[in-house]
């Protein structure tokens, strides 16, 4: 199972990210519009991967990710943003500049997702042995 937390205040973009990640095997999603909501969602269900915008309705994606790291430890993250200059690459995060394509989102996910998540997705896609 691969649970993804999508921190995005634009519904169309959040759904595009969900669609892209479902195609490469993500199985469940939580959505947050604000920094505080993102931290709460992560604490309710720990994500395997985080996708975050930088500018949110309240707070920022990078601040949310840092708070999640402080509470839960490092979780692979990618920033999908129109403000890449406001996002410092830390902990190996991917930074994707809007407008972004489904393929770019999928490729970033495949680069950052933990190996065990990718192996489980591959195994599930391959079917029974």
Beta strands, then each sheet from edge to edge (+ up, - down):
strand 1: 3-7
strand 2: 28-32
strand 3: 49-52
strand 4: 76-81
strand 5: 94-97
sheet 1: 2+ 1+ 3+ 4+ 5+
end
